[in-house]
Amino acid sequence: MPHKYYFLYWLPNQSKIYSEPYYFGTNDHEELIKNLNTAKEHGYEIEYLKDE
């Protein structure tokens, strides 16, 4: 059964009061890890990470 990996993230300096987080989802674990590393590198705040 394929997994669906996803996370919500906030851009640096993005208002949590007035805006919604961005969504990223994939079925590829390697793509997930690559994008998580990119998000951390650019200072994004990861709000939620889940594996279904």
C-alpha positions as CSV (number, residue, x, y, z in Angstrom):
1,M,0.0,0.0,0.0
2,P,1.6,3.3,-1.0
3,H,2.2,6.0,1.7
4,K,1.2,9.6,1.3
5,Y,3.7,11.9,3.1
6,Y,2.8,15.5,3.7
7,F,3.6,18.5,5.8
8,L,2.4,22.1,6.4
9,Y,4.9,24.9,6.5
10,W,5.2,28.6,7.1
11,L,7.5,30.9,5.2
12,P,9.9,33.0,7.2
13,N,8.1,36.2,8.4
14,Q,4.7,34.9,7.4
15,S,1.9,35.9,9.6
16,K,0.2,33.0,11.3
17,I,-2.8,35.1,12.2
18,Y,-3.7,36.4,8.7
19,S,-2.6,33.6,6.5
20,E,-2.8,29.8,6.0
21,P,0.3,27.5,5.9
22,Y,1.5,26.1,2.7
23,Y,1.0,22.4,1.9
24,F,3.4,19.8,0.5
25,G,2.5,16.2,-0.3
26,T,4.1,13.4,-2.1
27,N,4.2,9.6,-2.4
28,D,8.0,9.5,-2.7
29,H,9.9,9.3,0.6
30,E,13.1,10.6,-1.0
31,E,11.3,13.7,-2.4
32,L,9.9,14.3,1.1
33,I,13.3,14.2,2.7
34,K,14.8,16.5,0.0
35,N,12.0,19.1,0.5
36,L,12.2,18.9,4.3
37,N,15.9,19.7,4.1
38,T,15.2,22.6,1.7
39,A,12.5,23.9,4.0
40,K,14.9,23.8,7.0
41,E,17.7,25.3,5.0
42,H,15.5,28.3,4.1
43,G,14.2,28.8,7.6
44,Y,10.7,27.6,7.0
45,E,8.8,26.5,10.1
46,I,7.3,23.0,9.7
47,E,4.0,22.9,11.4
48,Y,2.8,19.3,10.8
49,L,4.3,16.2,9.4
50,K,2.4,13.0,8.8
51,D,2.8,9.6,7.1
52,E,-0.5,7.9,6.2
